[in-house]
Amino acid sequence: MGSEGPTAVTIHITGFKKFHGVSENPTETIVSNLKEYMKKKGLPKGLILGSCSVLDTAGQGALLPLYQTLQSAISTNDSESKPSGETIWVHFGVNSGATKFAVEQQAVNEATFRCPDEMGWKPQKVAIIPSDGELSRVRKTALPVEEITTALVKKGYEVMTSDDAGRFVCNYVYYHSLRFVEQNGMKSLFVHVPLFLTINEETQMQFASSLLEVLASLFQ
C-alpha cells in the first residue's frame, strides 16, 4: 500500500452564502453545482468528490456547523474501515475586489472583521484560537501552493498565490480548518475567487474542475 501506485484522493468542498455587500456569492453557486458539473465532465482518475457544503458567512456563530462538516470526513473514513488515501478540504471564498483567482498559503490567528458577519459578530483583534497564543500566529497549508498555481496558470487561468487571506470569515474558517486537518491527518486549501461580473460563471466552474484535477494529480 501507499508507495505502490497512485493514491486515491477524496476532496471535500465548501463555499459561503451571501454576506454584507455581496448579495449573490459565486462560491455558493460553484459548490452547489459542482457535483453535477463533474458528473457530466467525468472525474479525474483517482479522485473521489466528497461533500459539497455551503456555510453561513459567519465566524464564531457558525463554528458548530463548520466542525460538523469537517468531522463528517472522519466519520465517512471510519465507516469505510479507513481506506488508504489523501483527504483534502478545499474552501472557496469570494474577494469582491479581485480580478484573479488566489490560492491562499496560510491563515493568521486574528479575527478583525471590517463589517459584522451574517450573525452580527464584528470582532476586532480577537484570537481565533486563544490557546494558539499570539494574533500573529500563522498556520500554513501542507499543499504545494506554488506548484498548484503554476499548473492552473498553464491551463490558461488568471491565478496568483497569496499569503494574506484577510482577517474576515475566510481567514477565520481557513485557520480552523488548517488546525483541524493537522490534527486529523488531512490537508486543507483556501481559494479566493472573483465575482461572476469579473470572471463569468462557466469559467469559474471550469476553474474549480481544473483545481480538482491538479490536486488529484499531485498524488498520482
N, C-alpha and C positions, 0 to 999 in steps of 0.2 A: 504494500500500500504506500501511499504518499509519493515516493520518488518514482514509482512505476507509472508512467503515462500521465495524461492530463488530469487535473483536479477539477471536480465539479464545483461550480461557483453558484451559490444562491445569493441573489441580490434582492433586498427589500427596499422599497422606495417610500419616501414621504414628501408631501408638499404642504402648502398652507392655504387657508381660506383667506377671504378678504380682510383688509385692515385699514387703518386710518390713511386716507389719501389714495388707496388702491381698491376700488370697488369690485374689480374682477382680477383675481390673482391668477396669472398664467400657470403657476405651478399646480393649482387645483385642477385645471383643465388637463395639463400634461399627465399628472398622476392618475386622474380618473379615467383617462383614455388609453393609458399605456399598455395594459394587458391586451385589449382588443387590437391595438396597433401592432404589437409584437406578434400576436397570433397570425395576423394577415401577412406580416413581413417574414415570419419564421425566426425562431430563437437561434442565436449563435450556438455552435457546438459547445457542450459543457456548461451552458448557462441555464439555471433554473430561476425564473422570475417569481419571487415570493410575494409578500404582502405589498399592497399599494394603498397607503393611508394618507388621508388629508387631515392635518392638525389645525386646531384653532391657533390663530396668531396671538399667542399669549405665553407669558413666562411661567411664573410660579403657579398660577391658577390652572395651568394645563399640564402640570408635571405628571399627575396620575395617569391620564390617557397616554402621555408620551412613554412612560415607563411600562405601561401595559402593552403598548405597541412593540417596544424593544424586547420585552420579556417573551412576547409571543414567538420570537425566533428560537428561543431556547426551548420552549415547550414543544415546538414542532420537531426540533432536533431530537429531543428526548423520546418523543413518541415514535420516531423512526429509528430508534436504537443507534443514535449517534453515527450518522453516515460520515465518512471522511469527506473533507472538502472545506472550502472557504465560505464564510458568510460575510457579506458586505452590506452596510446600510448606506444608501445614497439619499441625502436630504436636498431637496430643491427649494430655493427661496428666490424671491424677486428683488432685484435692485432697480427701482423705477427710473433711476438716472443713468443706468448703464447702456452702453452701445454694443457690448460684447458679453459673451459668457465668461464667468470667472470660476476657476477651480480653487477652492479655499484650502490653504495648507494647515491652518490652525485656528483655534478659538482661544479666547482670553477669559480669565475668571472675573469678568466685570460686567455687571448689568447697569448701563446708563441709558435709559430709553429716551429718545428725543420726543416721543409722544406717548400717551397711555396705550397699553396693549388692548386687545379686544375685551379684556375683563377689567379694564380701568386701572391697571397697575403701571406706575411710572417710577421705577427705582432710579436713584442717582448714586453712582459709585457704591454699589452693593456687590458683595462677593456672591458669585453664582453658587459655589460650593464653599461655604466658610471654612470647612476643615482642610481645604486645599491651601489656605493661607492667603498670601498677597493677591491683590487685584491684578497684579501684573503676571501672575502665574499663567503659563501657556501650555495647552495640550495640542500636540501635533498629530496629524493623520499618519498611519503607518504605510499608506499607499504612496507610490511614486508620482507625486503631483506633476513634476516637470515632464516626465515620460508620458503621462496621460494627456497633458496639454499639447505636447508636440504631436502625438498621434491624432488628436482631434483637429489640429491645425492642418495636418497633412490631408485630412478628409475634407478640407475646404471650409471649416467653420472659423469664425472670429472668436478666438478663445485666449484668455490670459490666465496666468497664475496669480493668486492674491494671497497676501499674508495678513489681511485685515478684513474679517467678516463683519465689521461694525461692532456695536455694543447693544444692538436691539435683539429681537426674538431669535433671529437667525443664529447669531453668535451664542445665545443662551441655549438653544436646542443642540447646537453642534458641540458645545462644551460638555453638556450632559451625555450626549451620545459617545463622544470620544472616551470619556471616563468609563461608561458602561461597556463599550467594546473591549477596552483594555482589560477589564476585569473578567470578561467572558470569552476571550479568545476569538474575537471577531475584528472587523475593520469598519471604518466609517469615513465618509467623504461628504462634504457640503459643496454644492454648486449653485452659484447665483446666476439667474437668467434675467434678460431684459423684459420689458413689457412687449406684448404682441404688436403694439404700434411700431416698435423699433425693429424687432425680428418677428416675422409672422408665425402663426401657429404651426403650419406644416413644417417649416424649417426647424422650429423648436422640438417638434415631435421626432423629426429625423435626428436632431442632435441628441436627444435622450436615448434613442435607439443606438446611435453610434457610440455613445458613452458606455452603454451596457456591453457592446461588442469589445470595446477597448479594455474594459475591466475584466471581462471573461478571458481575453487573450493573454492577460498578464500571468495567468496560471496554467496555460496550455503548454 
